[in-house]
């Protein structure tokens, strides 16, 4: 096998599309989880900390 084929194998178009979809979905879930933690879980656990989280 040639050296160029060894490096091109993992960078196939299917892998690149799958990775791009994973980054987009991960970014969406990050916003959802951050919102839930800041709005639902933190106020009962630390009532004085909520004003600091809003900054």
C-alpha positions as CSV (number, residue, x, y, z in Angstrom):
1,X,0.0,0.0,0.0
2,X,1.3,3.4,-0.9
3,X,1.9,6.0,1.8
4,X,-0.7,8.4,0.3
5,X,-3.4,5.8,0.6
6,X,-2.6,5.3,4.3
7,X,-3.4,8.9,5.1
8,X,-6.4,9.2,2.8
9,X,-8.2,6.2,4.3
10,X,-9.4,7.8,7.6
11,X,-10.3,11.0,5.8
12,X,-13.0,9.7,3.5
13,X,-16.0,11.8,2.6
14,X,-18.3,9.7,4.8
15,X,-16.2,10.2,7.9
16,X,-16.0,14.0,7.3
17,X,-19.8,14.3,7.0
18,X,-20.3,12.2,10.1
19,X,-17.9,14.3,12.1
20,X,-19.5,17.5,10.9
21,X,-22.9,16.2,12.0
22,X,-21.5,15.2,15.4
23,X,-20.1,18.7,15.9
24,X,-23.4,20.4,15.0
25,X,-25.5,18.0,17.2
26,X,-22.9,18.4,20.1
27,X,-23.2,22.2,19.8
28,X,-26.9,22.1,20.0
29,X,-26.9,19.8,23.1
30,X,-24.4,22.0,24.8
31,X,-26.8,24.9,24.8
32,X,-29.7,22.8,26.0
33,X,-27.7,21.2,28.8
34,X,-26.2,24.6,29.9
35,X,-29.7,26.1,30.0
36,X,-31.1,23.3,32.1
37,X,-28.3,23.3,34.6
38,X,-28.4,27.1,35.0
39,X,-32.2,27.4,35.2
40,X,-33.3,24.1,36.9
41,X,-30.5,22.6,39.0
42,X,-28.4,25.6,40.2
43,X,-31.1,27.7,41.9
44,X,-32.1,25.0,44.5
45,X,-28.5,24.0,45.0
46,X,-27.0,27.4,45.3
47,X,-29.5,30.3,45.6
48,X,-26.9,32.9,45.9
49,X,-24.9,31.8,42.9
50,X,-27.6,32.4,40.3
51,X,-26.8,36.1,40.0
52,X,-23.2,35.3,39.3
53,X,-24.2,32.8,36.5
54,X,-26.2,35.4,34.7
55,X,-23.1,37.5,33.9
